[in-house]
């Protein structure tokens, strides 16, 4: 597959044990890797929101959405369009010393990252934003020595008045 695209799927699922395992197993059985996965409770205690990023083409996207839709615990599912708000949180520990600390802080200010911990040998930075912004931040920090990195995975929500409860926005099971 040449130049696979990243697609984001948002699903409203039953908020009960085993749902995450069943969805992840569905991808694994078909040989598709989940690039990013974020799951959280919603405003309704009965449901959780899953945001899944997968790499592939439109055929793979369509197949995985159809397969997910067959799962009883998946109540609503939607391909998240470009106009949605996508965010990710990252913590990154960078090697620092007296000479490089000021440079690291300047890069952090450009990207609007927060310093959450500092020691003589390392600084931990926190950044929230689009995945491409986080990627760019890491690229700028690599020459200084990235010691550790943790990312939450993408979370997405539709812009405007469309919401998960809107039947025009999500395909709902009857």
Secondary structure, 3 states (H helix, E strand, C coil): CCCCEEEEEEEEEECCCCHHHHHHHHHHHCCCCEEEEEEEECCCCCEEEEEEEEEECHHHHHHHHHHHHHCCCEEEEEECCCCCEEEEEEEEEEECCCCCHHHHHHHHHHHCCEEEEECCCEEEEEEEECHHHHHHHHHHHHHHCEEEEEECCCEEECCCCCCCCCCCCCEECC
